[in-house]
Amino acid sequence: MKKVLFATTALIATAGMAAADVKLSGYGRFGIIYNEAPGTTVISRAPGADGIPGTADDVVTTAPNDETSITSRFRLNIDGTTTADNGVTFGARVRMQGNSNAAGFTASPTLSAARFYAMSSGLTVAAGNILGAIDSMPYLYHGSVGLTGLGYVNVVSDFGADDFNSEGADRTGMEVIYEADMYSVHASYSDPISGAVGSQSRAAIAASANFSGYTIALGYQDSEYGPDVEFVAIAAGEVGPATVSVAYAKDHADFDQYNLAVSADVAAATEIQAYYNYDEASVTEESYGVGFTHDIGGGASLRGGVASLNGTTRADLGVLFNF
């Protein structure tokens, strides 16, 4: 009788697992990173006293790093989906991520907040740890260089908008995405966080169109927080053997930012990337970088880059492998 009960329980559990789909994906990366001015003040995305990222008390910290140090990251995406009888797909994602930092510590992986969604016929409605309309704009990250992005100064939104927070808690939001053959529209909203210092609601909308190898994207965000981005415009397309993008952004404090980025295949398995960025809000206003990616097969690639960020040189080199 016990054997029958055990077999029945196992069958029910297996049937439940078969009705859903759970997938694991992610990447690992490791290498070395160089900073010409160790210990210089850099913007930290870590939360301030309120313990919540993306609010007014997020701090600017001085990193006690060496000129050359080891850098690493482990990222694991956990996706669960199921499809209802009417064809609607329901799903959720959480992310586990751990990084080494400039002080020489390797942090234990932490779990992100969850993103929940329902999807059907090109329409997606999501809630929780949302992707965000501005951060999801096509070619926003184009021109990112190196193993680590080397500060991602090429991203004109300056991360002043909702995005999927890979580590720990985040503000709760909702978003609606519609994608057709050549067009997409993405609207998102997040509530202010109760008790958070300077927390403001964010409402954003972005639209993009693709035609004849070219992409045009426009985004607008309503927020009362000065450093948050207000307007983003991106144009990108193929120019000969290269992909070229031009991006413009203005934040709610009326500072302008421009970025020109280029990527091109120079060999069968090698791509180079480069960018030039002008930012009115930065110290020296100009930053630029160049990098490469060399595919070594099996989802692994050798990556490296060098960048001048507000007059300070940074560089990295290492391996990234997807799984």
C-alpha positions as CSV (number, residue, x, y, z in Angstrom):
1,M,0.0,0.0,0.0
2,K,2.8,2.4,0.9
3,K,4.4,1.6,-2.5
4,V,1.2,2.4,-4.3
5,L,0.8,5.7,-2.4
6,F,4.4,6.7,-3.1
7,A,4.0,5.9,-6.8
8,T,0.8,7.9,-7.0
9,T,2.3,10.9,-5.3
10,A,5.3,10.8,-7.6
11,L,3.0,10.5,-10.7
12,I,1.0,13.6,-9.5
13,A,4.2,15.6,-8.9
14,T,5.6,14.6,-12.3
15,A,2.4,15.5,-14.0
16,G,2.5,18.9,-12.4
17,M,6.0,19.5,-13.6
18,A,5.1,18.4,-17.1
19,A,2.3,21.0,-17.3
20,A,4.8,23.8,-16.8
21,D,8.2,24.8,-18.2
22,V,11.1,25.8,-16.0
23,K,14.3,27.0,-17.7
24,L,17.7,28.0,-16.4
25,S,20.0,30.3,-18.4
26,G,22.7,32.9,-17.8
27,Y,26.3,33.5,-18.0
28,G,29.6,33.7,-16.2
29,R,32.5,36.1,-16.8
30,F,35.9,36.6,-15.2
31,G,39.0,38.5,-16.0
32,I,41.1,41.5,-15.0
33,I,40.2,45.2,-14.8
34,Y,42.4,48.2,-14.8
35,N,41.7,51.7,-13.3
36,E,44.2,54.5,-13.9
37,A,43.1,56.3,-10.8
38,P,42.2,53.7,-8.1
39,G,40.1,55.0,-5.3
40,T,38.6,57.8,-7.5
41,T,34.9,58.7,-6.8
42,V,32.6,56.6,-8.9
43,I,28.8,56.5,-9.0
44,S,27.5,53.5,-7.0
45,R,24.1,52.0,-7.8
46,A,23.9,50.6,-4.3
47,P,21.1,51.9,-2.1
48,G,21.6,54.5,0.6
49,A,20.2,54.7,4.1
50,D,16.7,53.7,3.0
51,G,18.0,50.4,1.7
52,I,16.3,50.8,-1.6
53,P,18.0,51.3,-5.0
54,G,16.9,54.1,-7.4
55,T,16.0,56.7,-4.8
56,A,17.5,60.1,-4.0
57,D,19.8,58.9,-1.2
58,D,21.7,56.5,-3.5
59,V,25.3,57.3,-2.6
60,V,28.4,58.3,-4.5
61,T,31.2,56.2,-3.1
62,T,35.0,56.1,-3.2
63,A,36.1,52.6,-4.3
64,P,39.3,51.5,-2.5
65,N,40.4,49.4,-5.5
66,D,43.9,48.7,-6.8
67,E,45.0,49.8,-10.2
68,T,44.6,46.2,-11.4
69,S,42.2,43.7,-9.9
70,I,40.2,40.6,-10.7
71,T,36.6,41.0,-11.9
72,S,33.9,38.3,-12.1
73,R,30.2,37.8,-12.3
74,F,27.8,34.9,-12.1
75,R,24.2,35.3,-13.4
76,L,21.5,32.7,-13.4
77,N,18.0,33.4,-14.8
78,I,15.2,31.2,-13.6
79,D,12.1,31.3,-15.9
80,G,8.9,29.5,-15.2
81,T,6.1,29.5,-17.8
82,T,2.8,27.8,-18.5
83,T,0.2,28.2,-21.3
84,A,-3.5,28.3,-20.5
85,D,-6.1,26.6,-22.7
86,N,-6.9,29.9,-24.4
87,G,-3.3,30.2,-25.6
88,V,-2.2,32.9,-23.1
89,T,1.3,32.3,-21.7
90,F,1.8,33.1,-18.1
91,G,5.4,33.4,-16.7
92,A,7.7,34.7,-14.1
93,R,11.4,35.4,-13.8
94,V,13.8,35.8,-10.9
95,R,17.6,36.3,-11.3
96,M,20.4,35.1,-9.1
97,Q,23.6,37.2,-9.4
98,G,26.9,37.6,-7.6
99,N,29.8,40.0,-8.5
100,S,33.3,40.7,-7.3
101,N,33.9,44.3,-6.4
102,A,36.6,46.9,-6.6
103,A,37.6,46.3,-3.0
104,G,38.6,42.7,-3.8
105,F,35.6,40.9,-2.3
106,T,33.5,38.3,-4.1
107,A,29.9,38.7,-3.0
108,S,27.6,35.7,-2.5
109,P,24.9,35.6,-5.2
110,T,21.6,37.3,-4.2
111,L,18.1,36.8,-5.6
112,S,16.3,39.5,-7.5
113,A,12.6,40.4,-7.1
114,A,10.3,38.6,-9.5
115,R,8.8,39.8,-12.8
116,F,5.4,38.3,-13.6
117,Y,3.8,38.5,-17.0
118,A,1.0,37.3,-19.3
119,M,1.6,37.2,-23.1
120,S,-0.5,36.6,-26.2
121,S,-0.4,37.6,-29.9
122,G,2.3,40.2,-29.5
123,L,0.8,41.8,-26.3
124,T,2.6,41.4,-22.9
125,V,1.3,42.7,-19.6
126,A,3.8,42.5,-16.7
127,A,4.1,43.5,-13.1
128,G,6.7,43.5,-10.3
129,N,10.4,43.9,-11.2
130,I,9.7,45.3,-14.6
131,L,12.0,45.8,-17.6
132,G,11.0,49.5,-18.0
133,A,10.1,51.3,-21.3
134,I,13.2,53.5,-21.5
135,D,15.8,50.8,-20.5
136,S,14.3,48.4,-23.1
137,M,14.7,50.8,-26.1
138,P,16.6,49.2,-29.0
139,Y,20.2,50.2,-29.4
140,L,20.3,52.0,-26.0
141,Y,23.3,49.8,-25.0
142,H,24.9,49.7,-28.5
143,G,28.6,50.4,-28.4
144,S,29.1,48.9,-24.9
145,V,32.8,47.9,-24.7
146,G,34.9,45.3,-22.9
147,L,34.1,42.5,-20.6
148,T,32.3,44.6,-18.0
149,G,31.0,47.5,-20.0
150,L,33.6,49.8,-18.3
151,G,31.0,52.0,-16.7
152,Y,28.4,51.9,-19.6
153,V,28.9,55.6,-20.2
154,N,27.6,55.1,-23.7
155,V,24.1,54.5,-22.3
156,V,22.5,58.0,-22.6
157,S,19.7,57.3,-20.1
158,D,22.3,57.1,-17.3
159,F,20.1,54.4,-15.7
160,G,17.7,57.2,-14.7
161,A,14.7,55.0,-15.5
162,D,13.1,51.7,-14.4
163,D,14.9,48.6,-15.3
164,F,15.1,45.0,-14.2
165,N,17.1,45.0,-10.9
166,S,19.3,41.9,-10.9
167,E,20.1,42.0,-7.1
168,G,17.7,42.4,-4.2
169,A,14.6,44.5,-3.8
170,D,13.2,47.0,-6.2
171,R,10.2,49.3,-6.7
172,T,7.1,47.6,-7.9
173,G,5.9,48.5,-11.4
174,M,3.6,47.6,-14.3
175,E,4.2,47.6,-18.0
176,V,2.4,46.9,-21.3
177,I,4.3,45.9,-24.4
178,Y,3.0,45.5,-27.9
179,E,5.2,44.2,-30.7
180,A,4.2,43.9,-34.4
181,D,6.4,43.1,-37.4
182,M,8.1,46.4,-37.7
183,Y,6.8,48.4,-34.7
184,S,6.8,48.2,-31.0
185,V,5.3,50.3,-28.1
186,H,6.2,49.9,-24.5
187,A,4.6,51.8,-21.6
188,S,5.6,51.4,-17.9
189,Y,4.8,52.8,-14.5
190,S,6.3,52.4,-11.1
191,D,5.0,53.6,-7.7
192,P,7.0,55.7,-5.3
193,I,8.4,53.7,-2.5
194,S,6.8,54.4,0.9
195,G,9.4,55.6,3.3
196,A,12.2,55.9,0.7
197,V,14.2,59.1,0.6
198,G,13.1,61.3,-2.4
199,S,11.2,58.5,-4.1
200,Q,9.1,59.6,-7.0
201,S,6.7,57.7,-9.3
202,R,7.9,57.1,-12.9
203,A,5.7,56.9,-16.0
204,A,7.3,56.2,-19.3
205,I,6.5,55.3,-22.9
206,A,8.7,54.3,-25.8
207,A,8.0,53.4,-29.4
208,S,10.3,52.1,-32.2
209,A,10.0,51.4,-35.9
210,N,12.2,49.2,-38.1
211,F,12.3,49.7,-41.9
212,S,14.8,48.9,-44.6
213,G,17.6,48.0,-42.1
214,Y,17.1,51.2,-40.0
215,T,15.6,51.7,-36.6
216,I,14.1,54.9,-35.0
217,A,13.1,54.9,-31.3
218,L,11.7,57.6,-29.1
219,G,11.1,57.5,-25.4
220,Y,9.6,59.9,-22.8
221,Q,9.5,59.6,-19.0
222,D,7.6,61.7,-16.4
223,S,9.4,61.9,-13.1
224,E,10.0,64.6,-10.5
225,Y,13.6,63.3,-9.7
226,G,16.2,65.6,-11.4
227,P,18.7,63.0,-12.5
228,D,16.0,60.8,-14.1
229,V,16.0,60.9,-17.9
230,E,13.1,62.7,-19.5
231,F,13.5,62.2,-23.3
232,V,15.5,59.7,-25.4
233,A,15.9,59.5,-29.2
234,I,17.8,56.9,-31.0
235,A,18.5,56.3,-34.7
236,A,20.5,53.2,-35.9
237,G,21.2,51.3,-39.1
238,E,23.6,49.5,-41.3
239,V,26.3,51.7,-43.0
240,G,28.4,49.5,-45.2
241,P,29.9,46.8,-43.1
242,A,29.2,48.6,-39.8
243,T,26.2,49.2,-37.5
244,V,26.0,52.9,-36.5
245,S,23.8,54.4,-33.8
246,V,23.2,58.0,-32.7
247,A,21.5,58.7,-29.4
248,Y,20.3,61.8,-27.6
249,A,18.9,62.2,-24.1
250,K,17.8,65.0,-21.8
251,D,17.2,64.6,-18.0
252,H,14.8,66.4,-15.8
253,A,17.5,68.8,-14.7
254,D,17.8,69.9,-18.4
255,F,21.3,68.4,-19.0
256,D,21.8,67.1,-22.6
257,Q,23.8,63.9,-23.5
258,Y,24.8,62.6,-27.0
259,N,26.3,59.3,-28.0
260,L,27.7,58.0,-31.3
261,A,28.4,54.2,-31.4
262,V,29.8,51.9,-34.0
263,S,30.1,48.1,-34.2
264,A,31.5,46.0,-37.1
265,D,32.7,42.5,-37.9
266,V,36.4,42.6,-38.8
267,A,36.8,38.8,-39.1
268,A,34.6,35.7,-39.2
269,A,34.6,35.5,-35.4
270,T,35.6,39.0,-34.3
271,E,33.6,42.2,-33.7
272,I,34.9,45.6,-32.6
273,Q,32.8,48.2,-30.8
274,A,33.5,51.9,-30.2
275,Y,31.6,55.0,-28.9
276,Y,32.0,58.7,-28.2
277,N,29.9,60.3,-25.6
278,Y,29.2,64.0,-24.7
279,D,27.5,64.6,-21.4
280,E,26.8,68.1,-20.1
281,A,26.4,66.8,-16.5
282,S,29.8,65.0,-16.4
283,V,33.0,66.6,-15.1
284,T,35.0,66.7,-18.4
285,E,31.9,66.3,-20.6
286,E,33.6,63.8,-23.0
287,S,34.1,60.0,-22.7
288,Y,35.0,57.4,-25.3
289,G,35.9,53.7,-25.6
290,V,36.8,50.9,-27.9
291,G,36.5,47.1,-27.4
292,F,36.4,43.8,-29.1
293,T,34.6,40.4,-28.9
294,H,36.1,37.2,-30.3
295,D,33.9,34.1,-30.5
296,I,35.8,31.0,-29.4
297,G,32.9,28.6,-29.7
298,G,30.5,26.9,-27.4
299,G,28.9,30.1,-26.3
300,A,32.2,31.5,-25.0
301,S,34.0,34.7,-26.1
302,L,37.1,36.6,-25.3
303,R,36.3,40.2,-24.6
304,G,38.3,43.3,-23.8
305,G,38.2,47.1,-24.0
306,V,39.7,50.4,-23.0
307,A,37.8,53.6,-22.2
308,S,38.5,57.2,-21.1
309,L,35.8,58.1,-18.6
310,N,35.9,61.8,-17.6
311,G,39.6,61.8,-18.2
312,T,40.4,58.5,-16.3
313,T,41.5,55.5,-18.3
314,R,39.9,52.1,-17.6
315,A,40.5,48.7,-19.3
316,D,39.5,45.1,-18.9
317,L,40.1,41.7,-20.5
318,G,38.6,38.3,-19.9
319,V,36.2,35.5,-20.9
320,L,32.4,35.4,-20.9
321,F,30.5,32.2,-21.4
322,N,26.8,31.7,-21.8
323,F,24.8,28.7,-20.6
